[in-house]
Amino acid sequence: MSEAQPSPGGRTTRLVLAALAVTAGAAAWALRDLPAALGRRPDGRSARIRNSPQYRDGVFHNAPSALVRSARETPDINRNTVQRMLFDREDRRPVKPVPTVRPEGGPQRPAAAGVEIVWYGHASALVEIEGTRVLLDPIWSDRCSPATHVGPKRLHPVPVELEELPQVDAVLISHDHYDHLDMATVKRLVASQSAPFAVPLGIGSHLRRWGVPEHRIIELDWDETCTLGDLTLTLTSAHHFSGRSTTRNTTLWGSWVIAGPTRKVYYTGDSGYFEGYAAIGEQHGPFDAALVQIGAYDVAWADIHMTPEDAVRAHLDLKAELLVPVHWCTFNLGLHPWSEPVERLLAEAKSQAVPLAVPRPGERVDVDNPPELDGWWEALT
């Protein structure tokens, strides 16, 4: 008596189930870090958070502004934005590799006695000011995303590995969005650096979940200052929002004033154009240089991201000398062509007689002797 043979349909079913199991396993592996990357929601019972002038009804709020142009309540604009996000993808990536520069001198190079800036791409930068170093919004991962295999991917490699950076005096975070606060980068910095993380209120909860020691966490509200040797850091306002999941604004966002004994640098973080820039310029300016957000703008996002023309206007309000553009080039986060932010910035800066430096990722800018504009991005579009 012959044995019963499995049917072709049964074999197919088993193969499909096996393939689904492999796919599910691969997906689970790819998303294994997702819960930790989301961070940790801060305790709203914290007296510092609860007593913040920016905090009410369980969340942080922007300061009222008559200048911010919001289109969030305009259905036609919002529908058009969604359509362009889905279907209008032309020119959002460079057509050739982005040139990067390996910073000179390596980790043993002394910090500049004046003011020098190394931009690594997007909003990540190293500010050297009168012998001290500050690292801004570092992201060294391939994607700005809670998942390692999903989300916006780098358009150019990092110019230098994180562990090859010189020792810094502080790591500054502007807000907790994934393109500014990256779990993997933070963990690497815990091992390779000893500097404290200075962050807006609430972001300390993310850092604690990721293993940053308590003594290396400094949380500030707007207009609060911390002093580290000759370095004075002040968290100033911005018009933006926060959140790493569907819950928004449980942590604060902001901009930074970086001051040495005699010189100052300003970093906008992400922000719509608002009255705060003039107030910051009056209180803290003038600045030797400002790192200003220029990319990922849209009419529907006017309340949270500046256009290049807004960036020049903010720079003038701040009473800053050299403008160094950030928040462009590295990740495809906007609806505009890849090089449009810098091209529009160049035209507006020229019309307003604003000194401008547009370094390649990794290129060092001496604020007192900035490199000439050479249009390196033009061949990539």
MARVORO-393274 format. One record per residue (C-alpha): residue number from 0; residue in three letters; x, y, z. Coordinates in steps of 0.05 Angstrom, whole numbers, m for minus. Each point is the difference from the previous one (the first is absolute). Example, Ala and Ser with C-alpha at 12.3 -4.5 7.8 and 13.67 -1.06 7.14 Angstrom:
{num:0 | residuo:Ala | px:246 | py:m90 | pz:156} $
{num:1 | residuo:Ser | px:27 | py:69 | pz:m13} $
//
This chain:
{num:0 | residuo:Met | px:0 | py:0 | pz:0} $
{num:1 | residuo:Ser | px:31 | py:65 | pz:m22} $
{num:2 | residuo:Glu | px:8 | py:60 | pz:47} $
{num:3 | residuo:Ala | px:m44 | py:61 | pz:m11} $
{num:4 | residuo:Gln | px:37 | py:55 | pz:m37} $
{num:5 | residuo:Pro | px:m7 | py:74 | pz:21} $
{num:6 | residuo:Ser | px:m42 | py:40 | pz:m49} $
{num:7 | residuo:Pro | px:32 | py:56 | pz:m41} $
{num:8 | residuo:Gly | px:m49 | py:48 | pz:34} $
{num:9 | residuo:Gly | px:26 | py:m21 | pz:69} $
{num:10 | residuo:Arg | px:72 | py:11 | pz:m21} $
{num:11 | residuo:Thr | px:m17 | py:69 | pz:m26} $
{num:12 | residuo:Thr | px:m35 | py:18 | pz:64} $
{num:13 | residuo:Arg | px:60 | py:m22 | pz:41} $
{num:14 | residuo:Leu | px:47 | py:40 | pz:m44} $
{num:15 | residuo:Val | px:m43 | py:62 | pz:6} $
{num:16 | residuo:Leu | px:m3 | py:m8 | pz:76} $
{num:17 | residuo:Ala | px:75 | py:m10 | pz:3} $
{num:18 | residuo:Ala | px:11 | py:62 | pz:m43} $
{num:19 | residuo:Leu | px:m47 | py:40 | pz:45} $
{num:20 | residuo:Ala | px:37 | py:m24 | pz:61} $
{num:21 | residuo:Val | px:67 | py:21 | pz:m30} $
{num:22 | residuo:Thr | px:m29 | py:68 | pz:m19} $
{num:23 | residuo:Ala | px:m29 | py:10 | pz:69} $
{num:24 | residuo:Gly | px:65 | py:m19 | pz:32} $
{num:25 | residuo:Ala | px:38 | py:48 | pz:m45} $
{num:26 | residuo:Ala | px:m49 | py:55 | pz:16} $
{num:27 | residuo:Ala | px:6 | py:m14 | pz:75} $
{num:28 | residuo:Trp | px:76 | py:2 | pz:m6} $
{num:29 | residuo:Ala | px:m2 | py:66 | pz:m38} $
{num:30 | residuo:Leu | px:m46 | py:31 | pz:52} $
{num:31 | residuo:Arg | px:34 | py:m29 | pz:61} $
{num:32 | residuo:Asp | px:25 | py:69 | pz:24} $
{num:33 | residuo:Leu | px:m65 | py:36 | pz:m15} $
{num:34 | residuo:Pro | px:m28 | py:2 | pz:72} $
{num:35 | residuo:Ala | px:64 | py:27 | pz:29} $
{num:36 | residuo:Ala | px:10 | py:50 | pz:m57} $
{num:37 | residuo:Leu | px:m68 | py:31 | pz:16} $
{num:38 | residuo:Gly | px:31 | py:23 | pz:65} $
{num:39 | residuo:Arg | px:m38 | py:11 | pz:64} $
{num:40 | residuo:Arg | px:m55 | py:50 | pz:13} $
{num:41 | residuo:Pro | px:21 | py:48 | pz:56} $
{num:42 | residuo:Asp | px:m36 | py:1 | pz:66} $
{num:43 | residuo:Gly | px:m49 | py:58 | pz:m4} $
{num:44 | residuo:Arg | px:0 | py:2 | pz:76} $
{num:45 | residuo:Ser | px:72 | py:27 | pz:m2} $
{num:46 | residuo:Ala | px:m1 | py:67 | pz:35} $
{num:47 | residuo:Arg | px:48 | py:30 | pz:m52} $
{num:48 | residuo:Ile | px:m45 | py:m20 | pz:m58} $
{num:49 | residuo:Arg | px:m65 | py:16 | pz:36} $
{num:50 | residuo:Asn | px:25 | py:70 | pz:19} $
{num:51 | residuo:Ser | px:27 | py:18 | pz:m69} $
{num:52 | residuo:Pro | px:m35 | py:61 | pz:m30} $
{num:53 | residuo:Gln | px:m2 | py:m40 | pz:m65} $
{num:54 | residuo:Tyr | px:m38 | py:m59 | pz:31} $
{num:55 | residuo:Arg | px:m75 | py:m6 | pz:9} $
{num:56 | residuo:Asp | px:m54 | py:m52 | pz:m10} $
{num:57 | residuo:Gly | px:52 | py:m55 | pz:1} $
{num:58 | residuo:Val | px:42 | py:26 | pz:m59} $
{num:59 | residuo:Phe | px:50 | py:54 | pz:m20} $
{num:60 | residuo:His | px:m23 | py:59 | pz:m43} $
{num:61 | residuo:Asn | px:32 | py:50 | pz:m47} $
{num:62 | residuo:Ala | px:0 | py:72 | pz:20} $
{num:63 | residuo:Pro | px:m56 | py:39 | pz:m34} $
{num:64 | residuo:Ser | px:22 | py:31 | pz:m66} $
{num:65 | residuo:Ala | px:m32 | py:48 | pz:m48} $
{num:66 | residuo:Leu | px:53 | py:m15 | pz:m53} $
{num:67 | residuo:Val | px:m6 | py:m76 | pz:m6} $
{num:68 | residuo:Arg | px:m38 | py:m18 | pz:m63} $
{num:69 | residuo:Ser | px:m38 | py:m64 | pz:13} $
{num:70 | residuo:Ala | px:m36 | py:m39 | pz:m54} $
{num:71 | residuo:Arg | px:m19 | py:m60 | pz:42} $
{num:72 | residuo:Glu | px:m74 | py:19 | pz:1} $
{num:73 | residuo:Thr | px:m4 | py:10 | pz:m75} $
{num:74 | residuo:Pro | px:m27 | py:m64 | pz:m31} $
{num:75 | residuo:Asp | px:20 | py:17 | pz:m72} $
{num:76 | residuo:Ile | px:73 | py:12 | pz:19} $
{num:77 | residuo:Asn | px:2 | py:m62 | pz:43} $
{num:78 | residuo:Arg | px:m30 | py:m44 | pz:m55} $
{num:79 | residuo:Asn | px:50 | py:29 | pz:m50} $
{num:80 | residuo:Thr | px:58 | py:m14 | pz:47} $
{num:81 | residuo:Val | px:m21 | py:m73 | pz:8} $
{num:82 | residuo:Gln | px:m6 | py:m8 | pz:m76} $
{num:83 | residuo:Arg | px:70 | py:28 | pz:m11} $
{num:84 | residuo:Met | px:30 | py:m43 | pz:54} $
{num:85 | residuo:Leu | px:m28 | py:m62 | pz:m35} $
{num:86 | residuo:Phe | px:10 | py:16 | pz:m73} $
{num:87 | residuo:Asp | px:47 | py:59 | pz:m11} $
{num:88 | residuo:Arg | px:69 | py:m30 | pz:13} $
{num:89 | residuo:Glu | px:40 | py:33 | pz:m56} $
{num:90 | residuo:Asp | px:68 | py:31 | pz:17} $
{num:91 | residuo:Arg | px:m3 | py:m15 | pz:74} $
{num:92 | residuo:Arg | px:66 | py:m37 | pz:m2} $
{num:93 | residuo:Pro | px:68 | py:20 | pz:m27} $
{num:94 | residuo:Val | px:17 | py:m33 | pz:m67} $
{num:95 | residuo:Lys | px:74 | py:m9 | pz:19} $
{num:96 | residuo:Pro | px:34 | py:m18 | pz:66} $
{num:97 | residuo:Val | px:3 | py:57 | pz:50} $
{num:98 | residuo:Pro | px:73 | py:19 | pz:12} $
{num:99 | residuo:Thr | px:23 | py:m7 | pz:72} $
{num:100 | residuo:Val | px:63 | py:24 | pz:34} $
{num:101 | residuo:Arg | px:37 | py:m36 | pz:55} $
{num:102 | residuo:Pro | px:14 | py:52 | pz:54} $
{num:103 | residuo:Glu | px:73 | py:17 | pz:6} $
{num:104 | residuo:Gly | px:42 | py:m14 | pz:62} $
{num:105 | residuo:Gly | px:m39 | py:m58 | pz:29} $
{num:106 | residuo:Pro | px:m21 | py:m6 | pz:73} $
{num:107 | residuo:Gln | px:66 | py:28 | pz:26} $
{num:108 | residuo:Arg | px:m9 | py:67 | pz:m34} $
{num:109 | residuo:Pro | px:m7 | py:56 | pz:52} $
{num:110 | residuo:Ala | px:m66 | py:36 | pz:2} $
{num:111 | residuo:Ala | px:0 | py:66 | pz:m37} $
{num:112 | residuo:Ala | px:20 | py:62 | pz:40} $
{num:113 | residuo:Gly | px:m51 | py:40 | pz:m41} $
{num:114 | residuo:Val | px:m64 | py:m28 | pz:m31} $
{num:115 | residuo:Glu | px:0 | py:m58 | pz:m48} $
{num:116 | residuo:Ile | px:m57 | py:m45 | pz:m24} $
{num:117 | residuo:Val | px:0 | py:m69 | pz:m30} $
{num:118 | residuo:Trp | px:m66 | py:m19 | pz:m32} $
{num:119 | residuo:Tyr | px:m9 | py:m76 | pz:m7} $
{num:120 | residuo:Gly | px:m66 | py:2 | pz:m38} $
{num:121 | residuo:His | px:m73 | py:15 | pz:16} $
{num:122 | residuo:Ala | px:1 | py:36 | pz:68} $
{num:123 | residuo:Ser | px:60 | py:m35 | pz:30} $
{num:124 | residuo:Ala | px:59 | py:46 | pz:11} $
{num:125 | residuo:Leu | px:60 | py:12 | pz:45} $
{num:126 | residuo:Val | px:9 | py:71 | pz:26} $
{num:127 | residuo:Glu | px:69 | py:18 | pz:27} $
{num:128 | residuo:Ile | px:0 | py:65 | pz:39} $
{num:129 | residuo:Glu | px:59 | py:28 | pz:38} $
{num:130 | residuo:Gly | px:30 | py:m67 | pz:18} $
{num:131 | residuo:Thr | px:m64 | py:m39 | pz:13} $
{num:132 | residuo:Arg | px:m42 | py:m46 | pz:m43} $
{num:133 | residuo:Val | px:m75 | py:m11 | pz:m6} $
{num:134 | residuo:Leu | px:m33 | py:m55 | pz:m42} $
{num:135 | residuo:Leu | px:m69 | py:18 | pz:m28} $
{num:136 | residuo:Asp | px:m57 | py:m49 | pz:m14} $
{num:137 | residuo:Pro | px:46 | py:m58 | pz:m19} $
{num:138 | residuo:Ile | px:m29 | py:m55 | pz:m44} $
{num:139 | residuo:Trp | px:48 | py:m51 | pz:m27} $
{num:140 | residuo:Ser | px:m50 | py:m55 | pz:m18} $
{num:141 | residuo:Asp | px:m17 | py:m18 | pz:m72} $
{num:142 | residuo:Arg | px:m73 | py:19 | pz:10} $
{num:143 | residuo:Cys | px:m36 | py:52 | pz:41} $
{num:144 | residuo:Ser | px:m52 | py:m48 | pz:25} $
{num:145 | residuo:Pro | px:m18 | py:m43 | pz:60} $
{num:146 | residuo:Ala | px:13 | py:m61 | pz:m44} $
{num:147 | residuo:Thr | px:67 | py:m18 | pz:m30} $
{num:148 | residuo:His | px:m27 | py:m23 | pz:m67} $
{num:149 | residuo:Val | px:m58 | py:47 | pz:m11} $
{num:150 | residuo:Gly | px:m3 | py:76 | pz:m8} $
{num:151 | residuo:Pro | px:39 | py:55 | pz:m34} $
{num:152 | residuo:Lys | px:70 | py:m24 | pz:m18} $
{num:153 | residuo:Arg | px:64 | py:40 | pz:m5} $
{num:154 | residuo:Leu | px:16 | py:32 | pz:m67} $
{num:155 | residuo:His | px:74 | py:2 | pz:18} $
{num:156 | residuo:Pro | px:45 | py:m38 | pz:49} $
{num:157 | residuo:Val | px:23 | py:32 | pz:65} $
{num:158 | residuo:Pro | px:65 | py:38 | pz:m12} $
{num:159 | residuo:Val | px:33 | py:m31 | pz:62} $
{num:160 | residuo:Glu | px:m19 | py:m55 | pz:48} $
{num:161 | residuo:Leu | px:m29 | py:22 | pz:66} $
{num:162 | residuo:Glu | px:55 | py:m33 | pz:41} $
{num:163 | residuo:Glu | px:52 | py:40 | pz:m38} $
{num:164 | residuo:Leu | px:m28 | py:67 | pz:24} $
{num:165 | residuo:Pro | px:42 | py:39 | pz:50} $
{num:166 | residuo:Gln | px:m25 | py:4 | pz:71} $
{num:167 | residuo:Val | px:m56 | py:51 | pz:7} $
{num:168 | residuo:Asp | px:m22 | py:43 | pz:58} $
{num:169 | residuo:Ala | px:m75 | py:m8 | pz:m12} $
{num:170 | residuo:Val | px:m50 | py:m34 | pz:m45} $
{num:171 | residuo:Leu | px:m60 | py:45 | pz:m15} $
{num:172 | residuo:Ile | px:m68 | py:m26 | pz:m23} $
{num:173 | residuo:Ser | px:m52 | py:47 | pz:m28} $
{num:174 | residuo:His | px:m61 | py:m47 | pz:2} $
{num:175 | residuo:Asp | px:m17 | py:m74 | pz:m2} $
{num:176 | residuo:His | px:m18 | py:m12 | pz:m73} $
{num:177 | residuo:Tyr | px:38 | py:m58 | pz:m32} $
{num:178 | residuo:Asp | px:42 | py:44 | pz:m45} $
{num:179 | residuo:His | px:27 | py:37 | pz:61} $
{num:180 | residuo:Leu | px:0 | py:m52 | pz:56} $
{num:181 | residuo:Asp | px:24 | py:m70 | pz:m19} $
{num:182 | residuo:Met | px:2 | py:m57 | pz:50} $
{num:183 | residuo:Ala | px:58 | py:m37 | pz:m32} $
{num:184 | residuo:Thr | px:43 | py:63 | pz:m4} $
{num:185 | residuo:Val | px:m15 | py:17 | pz:73} $
{num:186 | residuo:Lys | px:21 | py:m70 | pz:22} $
{num:187 | residuo:Arg | px:65 | py:6 | pz:m39} $
{num:188 | residuo:Leu | px:13 | py:69 | pz:31} $
{num:189 | residuo:Val | px:m10 | py:m29 | pz:70} $
{num:190 | residuo:Ala | px:58 | py:m47 | pz:m14} $
{num:191 | residuo:Ser | px:46 | py:46 | pz:m40} $
{num:192 | residuo:Gln | px:m10 | py:67 | pz:35} $
{num:193 | residuo:Ser | px:m5 | py:24 | pz:72} $
{num:194 | residuo:Ala | px:m36 | py:66 | pz:m13} $
{num:195 | residuo:Pro | px:m69 | py:16 | pz:27} $
{num:196 | residuo:Phe | px:m62 | py:3 | pz:m44} $
{num:197 | residuo:Ala | px:m36 | py:67 | pz:6} $
{num:198 | residuo:Val | px:m72 | py:m8 | pz:m22} $
{num:199 | residuo:Pro | px:m69 | py:33 | pz:4} $
{num:200 | residuo:Leu | px:m46 | py:m21 | pz:57} $
{num:201 | residuo:Gly | px:m26 | py:m71 | pz:m4} $
{num:202 | residuo:Ile | px:53 | py:m27 | pz:m48} $
{num:203 | residuo:Gly | px:39 | py:m27 | pz:59} $
{num:204 | residuo:Ser | px:m51 | py:m56 | pz:4} $
{num:205 | residuo:His | px:21 | py:m26 | pz:m68} $
{num:206 | residuo:Leu | px:74 | py:5 | pz:19} $
{num:207 | residuo:Arg | px:m11 | py:m38 | pz:65} $
{num:208 | residuo:Arg | px:m34 | py:m57 | pz:m37} $
{num:209 | residuo:Trp | px:60 | py:m4 | pz:m47} $
{num:210 | residuo:Gly | px:51 | py:m5 | pz:56} $
{num:211 | residuo:Val | px:25 | py:71 | pz:7} $
{num:212 | residuo:Pro | px:23 | py:9 | pz:73} $
{num:213 | residuo:Glu | px:m38 | py:51 | pz:41} $
{num:214 | residuo:His | px:61 | py:43 | pz:11} $
{num:215 | residuo:Arg | px:7 | py:9 | pz:m75} $
{num:216 | residuo:Ile | px:m71 | py:28 | pz:m10} $
{num:217 | residuo:Ile | px:m15 | py:74 | pz:4} $
{num:218 | residuo:Glu | px:m73 | py:19 | pz:m13} $
{num:219 | residuo:Leu | px:m18 | py:73 | pz:m12} $
{num:220 | residuo:Asp | px:m62 | py:42 | pz:m12} $
{num:221 | residuo:Trp | px:0 | py:59 | pz:m47} $
{num:222 | residuo:Asp | px:47 | py:56 | pz:24} $
{num:223 | residuo:Glu | px:35 | py:m46 | pz:49} $
{num:224 | residuo:Thr | px:76 | py:m3 | pz:m1} $
{num:225 | residuo:Cys | px:54 | py:m49 | pz:20} $
{num:226 | residuo:Thr | px:74 | py:15 | pz:6} $
{num:227 | residuo:Leu | px:54 | py:m51 | pz:m15} $
{num:228 | residuo:Gly | px:68 | py:32 | pz:13} $
{num:229 | residuo:Asp | px:8 | py:57 | pz:m50} $
{num:230 | residuo:Leu | px:m61 | py:m24 | pz:m39} $
{num:231 | residuo:Thr | px:m70 | py:30 | pz:13} $
{num:232 | residuo:Leu | px:m60 | py:m35 | pz:m32} $
{num:233 | residuo:Thr | px:m69 | py:31 | pz:m2} $
{num:234 | residuo:Leu | px:m62 | py:m35 | pz:m26} $
{num:235 | residuo:Thr | px:m42 | py:51 | pz:m37} $
{num:236 | residuo:Ser | px:m69 | py:m4 | pz:m33} $
{num:237 | residuo:Ala | px:m20 | py:m29 | pz:m67} $
{num:238 | residuo:His | px:m67 | py:m9 | pz:m34} $
{num:239 | residuo:His | px:m5 | py:m75 | pz:m13} $
{num:240 | residuo:Phe | px:m27 | py:m63 | pz:33} $
{num:241 | residuo:Ser | px:26 | py:m66 | pz:28} $
{num:242 | residuo:Gly | px:m18 | py:m74 | pz:0} $
{num:243 | residuo:Arg | px:28 | py:m69 | pz:m18} $
{num:244 | residuo:Ser | px:m67 | py:m35 | pz:m8} $
{num:245 | residuo:Thr | px:m73 | py:21 | pz:m7} $
{num:246 | residuo:Thr | px:4 | py:41 | pz:64} $
{num:247 | residuo:Arg | px:25 | py:70 | pz:m10} $
{num:248 | residuo:Asn | px:32 | py:54 | pz:43} $
{num:249 | residuo:Thr | px:14 | py:m38 | pz:64} $
{num:250 | residuo:Thr | px:72 | py:25 | pz:m6} $
{num:251 | residuo:Leu | px:24 | py:71 | pz:m13} $
{num:252 | residuo:Trp | px:36 | py:25 | pz:m63} $
{num:253 | residuo:Gly | px:47 | py:59 | pz:m8} $
{num:254 | residuo:Ser | px:60 | py:36 | pz:m29} $
{num:255 | residuo:Trp | px:68 | py:11 | pz:31} $
{num:256 | residuo:Val | px:46 | py:58 | pz:17} $
{num:257 | residuo:Ile | px:72 | py:m25 | pz:5} $
{num:258 | residuo:Ala | px:46 | py:51 | pz:33} $
{num:259 | residuo:Gly | px:73 | py:1 | pz:17} $
{num:260 | residuo:Pro | px:33 | py:56 | pz:40} $
{num:261 | residuo:Thr | px:m4 | py:50 | pz:m58} $
{num:262 | residuo:Arg | px:m33 | py:m35 | pz:m60} $
{num:263 | residuo:Lys | px:m68 | py:m29 | pz:m15} $
{num:264 | residuo:Val | px:m33 | py:m49 | pz:m48} $
{num:265 | residuo:Tyr | px:m75 | py:m12 | pz:m9} $
{num:266 | residuo:Tyr | px:m35 | py:m63 | pz:m24} $
{num:267 | residuo:Thr | px:m74 | py:4 | pz:m20} $
{num:268 | residuo:Gly | px:m19 | py:m73 | pz:6} $
{num:269 | residuo:Asp | px:m65 | py:m8 | pz:m39} $
{num:270 | residuo:Ser | px:m49 | py:58 | pz:0} $
{num:271 | residuo:Gly | px:m49 | py:41 | pz:m39} $
{num:272 | residuo:Tyr | px:17 | py:74 | pz:m6} $
{num:273 | residuo:Phe | px:m25 | py:37 | pz:61} $
{num:274 | residuo:Glu | px:11 | py:61 | pz:44} $
{num:275 | residuo:Gly | px:47 | py:m39 | pz:45} $
{num:276 | residuo:Tyr | px:59 | py:11 | pz:m46} $
{num:277 | residuo:Ala | px:m1 | py:75 | pz:10} $
{num:278 | residuo:Ala | px:m7 | py:m9 | pz:75} $
{num:279 | residuo:Ile | px:59 | py:m49 | pz:2} $
{num:280 | residuo:Gly | px:42 | py:48 | pz:m42} $
{num:281 | residuo:Glu | px:m15 | py:56 | pz:49} $
{num:282 | residuo:Gln | px:14 | py:m41 | pz:62} $
{num:283 | residuo:His | px:58 | py:m44 | pz:m22} $
{num:284 | residuo:Gly | px:28 | py:29 | pz:m65} $
{num:285 | residuo:Pro | px:40 | py:18 | pz:m38} $
{num:286 | residuo:Phe | px:25 | py:m68 | pz:m23} $
{num:287 | residuo:Asp | px:63 | py:m17 | pz:m37} $
{num:288 | residuo:Ala | px:m38 | py:m53 | pz:m39} $
{num:289 | residuo:Ala | px:m69 | py:m33 | pz:m3} $
{num:290 | residuo:Leu | px:m16 | py:m70 | pz:m23} $
{num:291 | residuo:Val | px:m69 | py:9 | pz:m30} $
{num:292 | residuo:Gln | px:m50 | py:m52 | pz:m25} $
{num:293 | residuo:Ile | px:m15 | py:8 | pz:m74} $
{num:294 | residuo:Gly | px:m30 | py:m66 | pz:m24} $
{num:295 | residuo:Ala | px:m65 | py:m41 | pz:4} $
{num:296 | residuo:Tyr | px:m45 | py:60 | pz:m8} $
{num:297 | residuo:Asp | px:m69 | py:4 | pz:m31} $
{num:298 | residuo:Val | px:m59 | py:47 | pz:1} $
{num:299 | residuo:Ala | px:m36 | py:m52 | pz:44} $
{num:300 | residuo:Trp | px:59 | py:m1 | pz:49} $
{num:301 | residuo:Ala | px:12 | py:75 | pz:7} $
{num:302 | residuo:Asp | px:m13 | py:m3 | pz:75} $
{num:303 | residuo:Ile | px:56 | py:m51 | pz:12} $
{num:304 | residuo:His | px:53 | py:9 | pz:m55} $
{num:305 | residuo:Met | px:29 | py:62 | pz:m31} $
{num:306 | residuo:Thr | px:10 | py:13 | pz:m74} $
{num:307 | residuo:Pro | px:69 | py:22 | pz:m22} $
{num:308 | residuo:Glu | px:m27 | py:72 | pz:m4} $
{num:309 | residuo:Asp | px:m25 | py:m7 | pz:72} $
{num:310 | residuo:Ala | px:69 | py:m26 | pz:20} $
{num:311 | residuo:Val | px:33 | py:64 | pz:m25} $
{num:312 | residuo:Arg | px:m52 | py:43 | pz:35} $
{num:313 | residuo:Ala | px:11 | py:m39 | pz:65} $
{num:314 | residuo:His | px:75 | py:8 | pz:m8} $
{num:315 | residuo:Leu | px:m7 | py:75 | pz:m5} $
{num:316 | residuo:Asp | px:m47 | py:2 | pz:60} $
{num:317 | residuo:Leu | px:52 | py:m39 | pz:40} $
{num:318 | residuo:Lys | px:54 | py:51 | pz:m16} $
{num:319 | residuo:Ala | px:45 | py:m55 | pz:m25} $
{num:320 | residuo:Glu | px:60 | py:8 | pz:m46} $
{num:321 | residuo:Leu | px:14 | py:m65 | pz:m39} $
{num:322 | residuo:Leu | px:m59 | py:m44 | pz:m20} $
{num:323 | residuo:Val | px:14 | py:m75 | pz:m4} $
{num:324 | residuo:Pro | px:m61 | py:m38 | pz:m28} $
{num:325 | residuo:Val | px:m20 | py:m66 | pz:31} $
{num:326 | residuo:His | px:m59 | py:m49 | pz:m5} $
{num:327 | residuo:Trp | px:10 | py:m16 | pz:m74} $
{num:328 | residuo:Cys | px:40 | py:m46 | pz:m46} $
{num:329 | residuo:Thr | px:1 | py:m65 | pz:42} $
{num:330 | residuo:Phe | px:m70 | py:m27 | pz:5} $
{num:331 | residuo:Asn | px:m59 | py:6 | pz:m47} $
{num:332 | residuo:Leu | px:m51 | py:31 | pz:48} $
{num:333 | residuo:Gly | px:m31 | py:55 | pz:m42} $
{num:334 | residuo:Leu | px:m43 | py:8 | pz:m62} $
{num:335 | residuo:His | px:48 | py:46 | pz:m36} $
{num:336 | residuo:Pro | px:57 | py:m18 | pz:m47} $
{num:337 | residuo:Trp | px:64 | py:m21 | pz:36} $
{num:338 | residuo:Ser | px:41 | py:63 | pz:m15} $
{num:339 | residuo:Glu | px:m56 | py:51 | pz:2} $
{num:340 | residuo:Pro | px:12 | py:21 | pz:73} $
{num:341 | residuo:Val | px:72 | py:21 | pz:m11} $
{num:342 | residuo:Glu | px:m15 | py:32 | pz:m68} $
{num:343 | residuo:Arg | px:m56 | py:43 | pz:30} $
{num:344 | residuo:Leu | px:43 | py:15 | pz:60} $
{num:345 | residuo:Leu | px:58 | py:24 | pz:m44} $
{num:346 | residuo:Ala | px:m45 | py:47 | pz:m38} $
{num:347 | residuo:Glu | px:m32 | py:30 | pz:63} $
{num:348 | residuo:Ala | px:66 | py:6 | pz:38} $
{num:349 | residuo:Lys | px:30 | py:37 | pz:m59} $
{num:350 | residuo:Ser | px:m59 | py:48 | pz:m4} $
{num:351 | residuo:Gln | px:6 | py:14 | pz:75} $
{num:352 | residuo:Ala | px:77 | py:3 | pz:1} $
{num:353 | residuo:Val | px:3 | py:m57 | pz:50} $
{num:354 | residuo:Pro | px:67 | py:m36 | pz:4} $
{num:355 | residuo:Leu | px:m10 | py:m74 | pz:m15} $
{num:356 | residuo:Ala | px:41 | py:m64 | pz:4} $
{num:357 | residuo:Val | px:m26 | py:m65 | pz:m31} $
{num:358 | residuo:Pro | px:49 | py:m54 | pz:19} $
{num:359 | residuo:Arg | px:1 | py:m71 | pz:m27} $
{num:360 | residuo:Pro | px:m17 | py:m51 | pz:54} $
{num:361 | residuo:Gly | px:62 | py:m6 | pz:44} $
{num:362 | residuo:Glu | px:32 | py:65 | pz:m24} $
{num:363 | residuo:Arg | px:27 | py:47 | pz:54} $
{num:364 | residuo:Val | px:m23 | py:73 | pz:m1} $
{num:365 | residuo:Asp | px:43 | py:52 | pz:34} $
{num:366 | residuo:Val | px:m51 | py:53 | pz:16} $
{num:367 | residuo:Asp | px:53 | py:55 | pz:m4} $
{num:368 | residuo:Asn | px:24 | py:m25 | pz:m68} $
{num:369 | residuo:Pro | px:m57 | py:m40 | pz:m32} $
{num:370 | residuo:Pro | px:10 | py:m38 | pz:m65} $
{num:371 | residuo:Glu | px:m24 | py:32 | pz:m64} $
{num:372 | residuo:Leu | px:m65 | py:m24 | pz:m30} $
{num:373 | residuo:Asp | px:16 | py:m48 | pz:m56} $
{num:374 | residuo:Gly | px:m68 | py:m29 | pz:m18} $
{num:375 | residuo:Trp | px:21 | py:m72 | pz:14} $
{num:376 | residuo:Trp | px:m73 | py:m22 | pz:2} $
{num:377 | residuo:Glu | px:m15 | py:24 | pz:m71} $
{num:378 | residuo:Ala | px:30 | py:m60 | pz:m35} $
{num:379 | residuo:Leu | px:m44 | py:m47 | pz:42} $
{num:380 | residuo:Thr | px:m68 | py:23 | pz:m25} $
//
